[in-house]
């Protein structure tokens, strides 16, 4: 059997990509908060709080996913870590998109 793994480097790259995704999402949340807080402070907090919580959850799940994948690679298990991290990322981005759509429809400038 040939070794199909590159000694954990792909796992490192994937973990770093997820961290970049979570940090980019956090940055977008900060920009959206700055833009929306002027006219709609309460609505901005209500709209962005779940997305902020999900971006923090993504950062936490990234490290857990890395540890699980690392263990799977070195214990010769072929089971991937699961799909919670992509779910939380998609949910966060969807919430931000809906918040942006609501802001456009409400006429926030």
BALOBA-1460 file (C-alpha; in Angstrom, 3 decimals):
// residues 109
<rec num="1" residu="x" x="0.000" y="0.000" z="0.000"/>
<rec num="2" residu="x" x="1.391" y="3.387" z="-0.964"/>
<rec num="3" residu="x" x="1.321" y="6.285" z="1.449"/>
<rec num="4" residu="x" x="-1.431" y="8.613" z="0.278"/>
<rec num="5" residu="x" x="-0.772" y="11.252" z="2.953"/>
<rec num="6" residu="x" x="1.961" y="13.829" z="2.990"/>
<rec num="7" residu="x" x="2.830" y="13.420" z="6.689"/>
<rec num="8" residu="x" x="0.255" y="15.924" z="7.897"/>
<rec num="9" residu="x" x="1.084" y="18.860" z="5.665"/>
<rec num="10" residu="x" x="-2.301" y="18.764" z="3.940"/>
<rec num="11" residu="x" x="-3.934" y="18.804" z="7.356"/>
<rec num="12" residu="x" x="-1.913" y="21.907" z="8.286"/>
<rec num="13" residu="x" x="-2.925" y="23.651" z="5.061"/>
<rec num="14" residu="x" x="-6.581" y="22.839" z="5.615"/>
<rec num="15" residu="x" x="-6.482" y="24.089" z="9.214"/>
<rec num="16" residu="x" x="-4.819" y="27.319" z="8.119"/>
<rec num="17" residu="x" x="-7.403" y="27.801" z="5.368"/>
<rec num="18" residu="x" x="-10.228" y="27.403" z="7.886"/>
<rec num="19" residu="x" x="-8.534" y="29.878" z="10.228"/>
<rec num="20" residu="x" x="-8.238" y="32.399" z="7.391"/>
<rec num="21" residu="x" x="-11.906" y="31.871" z="6.553"/>
<rec num="22" residu="x" x="-12.983" y="32.477" z="10.152"/>
<rec num="23" residu="x" x="-10.778" y="35.565" z="10.485"/>
<rec num="24" residu="x" x="-12.042" y="36.980" z="7.182"/>
<rec num="25" residu="x" x="-15.604" y="36.411" z="8.357"/>
<rec num="26" residu="x" x="-14.771" y="38.180" z="11.613"/>
<rec num="27" residu="x" x="-13.351" y="41.113" z="9.639"/>
<rec num="28" residu="x" x="-16.480" y="41.365" z="7.504"/>
<rec num="29" residu="x" x="-18.587" y="41.355" z="10.658"/>
<rec num="30" residu="x" x="-16.538" y="44.247" z="12.071"/>
<rec num="31" residu="x" x="-16.918" y="46.277" z="8.873"/>
<rec num="32" residu="x" x="-20.653" y="45.555" z="8.725"/>
<rec num="33" residu="x" x="-20.997" y="46.569" z="12.368"/>
<rec num="34" residu="x" x="-19.176" y="49.837" z="11.754"/>
<rec num="35" residu="x" x="-21.363" y="50.665" z="8.769"/>
<rec num="36" residu="x" x="-24.667" y="49.650" z="10.316"/>
<rec num="37" residu="x" x="-24.136" y="50.916" z="13.847"/>
<rec num="38" residu="x" x="-24.560" y="54.568" z="12.890"/>
<rec num="39" residu="x" x="-28.238" y="54.400" z="11.971"/>
<rec num="40" residu="x" x="-29.435" y="51.092" z="13.384"/>
<rec num="41" residu="x" x="-27.420" y="50.231" z="16.516"/>
<rec num="42" residu="x" x="-29.854" y="47.705" z="18.008"/>
<rec num="43" residu="x" x="-30.674" y="46.041" z="14.682"/>
<rec num="44" residu="x" x="-26.970" y="45.797" z="13.841"/>
<rec num="45" residu="x" x="-26.150" y="44.069" z="17.101"/>
<rec num="46" residu="x" x="-29.105" y="41.698" z="16.744"/>
<rec num="47" residu="x" x="-28.195" y="40.863" z="13.143"/>
<rec num="48" residu="x" x="-24.456" y="40.415" z="13.634"/>
<rec num="49" residu="x" x="-24.314" y="38.743" z="17.052"/>
<rec num="50" residu="x" x="-25.201" y="35.265" z="15.722"/>
<rec num="51" residu="x" x="-22.685" y="35.570" z="12.891"/>
<rec num="52" residu="x" x="-20.013" y="36.679" z="15.363"/>
<rec num="53" residu="x" x="-20.768" y="33.728" z="17.620"/>
<rec num="54" residu="x" x="-20.574" y="31.397" z="14.634"/>
<rec num="55" residu="x" x="-17.217" y="32.833" z="13.519"/>
<rec num="56" residu="x" x="-15.816" y="32.161" z="16.996"/>
<rec num="57" residu="x" x="-17.304" y="28.654" z="16.819"/>
<rec num="58" residu="x" x="-15.576" y="28.130" z="13.479"/>
<rec num="59" residu="x" x="-12.234" y="29.065" z="15.045"/>
<rec num="60" residu="x" x="-12.817" y="26.599" z="17.886"/>
<rec num="61" residu="x" x="-13.947" y="23.808" z="15.546"/>
<rec num="62" residu="x" x="-10.885" y="24.375" z="13.375"/>
<rec num="63" residu="x" x="-8.533" y="23.236" z="16.110"/>
<rec num="64" residu="x" x="-10.761" y="20.273" z="16.987"/>
<rec num="65" residu="x" x="-10.986" y="19.257" z="13.328"/>
<rec num="66" residu="x" x="-7.216" y="19.508" z="12.989"/>
<rec num="67" residu="x" x="-6.634" y="17.242" z="16.002"/>
<rec num="68" residu="x" x="-9.174" y="14.680" z="14.742"/>
<rec num="69" residu="x" x="-7.707" y="14.626" z="11.247"/>
<rec num="70" residu="x" x="-4.172" y="14.407" z="12.639"/>
<rec num="71" residu="x" x="-5.160" y="11.424" z="14.784"/>
<rec num="72" residu="x" x="-6.926" y="9.792" z="11.835"/>
<rec num="73" residu="x" x="-3.868" y="10.231" z="9.623"/>
<rec num="74" residu="x" x="-1.437" y="8.787" z="12.129"/>
<rec num="75" residu="x" x="-3.653" y="5.986" z="13.416"/>
<rec num="76" residu="x" x="-4.316" y="4.749" z="9.852"/>
<rec num="77" residu="x" x="-8.023" y="5.449" z="10.109"/>
<rec num="78" residu="x" x="-9.714" y="6.564" z="6.923"/>
<rec num="79" residu="x" x="-12.653" y="8.391" z="8.546"/>
<rec num="80" residu="x" x="-12.792" y="12.154" z="7.936"/>
<rec num="81" residu="x" x="-13.506" y="14.510" z="10.868"/>
<rec num="82" residu="x" x="-17.102" y="15.405" z="9.898"/>
<rec num="83" residu="x" x="-19.095" y="18.248" z="8.425"/>
<rec num="84" residu="x" x="-19.865" y="20.610" z="11.304"/>
<rec num="85" residu="x" x="-17.213" y="23.138" z="10.321"/>
<rec num="86" residu="x" x="-18.489" y="23.654" z="6.749"/>
<rec num="87" residu="x" x="-22.031" y="23.872" z="8.136"/>
<rec num="88" residu="x" x="-21.110" y="26.660" z="10.563"/>
<rec num="89" residu="x" x="-19.173" y="28.517" z="7.880"/>
<rec num="90" residu="x" x="-22.075" y="28.370" z="5.434"/>
<rec num="91" residu="x" x="-24.519" y="29.407" z="8.152"/>
<rec num="92" residu="x" x="-22.395" y="32.420" z="9.129"/>
<rec num="93" residu="x" x="-22.006" y="33.597" z="5.565"/>
<rec num="94" residu="x" x="-25.722" y="33.136" z="4.922"/>
<rec num="95" residu="x" x="-26.585" y="35.191" z="8.016"/>
<rec num="96" residu="x" x="-24.277" y="37.972" z="6.864"/>
<rec num="97" residu="x" x="-25.802" y="37.904" z="3.407"/>
<rec num="98" residu="x" x="-29.324" y="38.102" z="4.804"/>
<rec num="99" residu="x" x="-28.272" y="40.956" z="7.055"/>
<rec num="100" residu="x" x="-26.782" y="42.817" z="4.097"/>
<rec num="101" residu="x" x="-29.942" y="42.222" z="2.078"/>
<rec num="102" residu="x" x="-32.093" y="43.525" z="4.931"/>
<rec num="103" residu="x" x="-29.855" y="46.604" z="5.186"/>
<rec num="104" residu="x" x="-30.194" y="47.306" z="1.476"/>
<rec num="105" residu="x" x="-33.954" y="46.852" z="1.561"/>
<rec num="106" residu="x" x="-34.215" y="49.097" z="4.640"/>
<rec num="107" residu="x" x="-32.228" y="51.804" z="2.870"/>
<rec num="108" residu="x" x="-29.163" y="51.948" z="5.131"/>
<rec num="109" residu="x" x="-26.511" y="54.143" z="3.564"/>
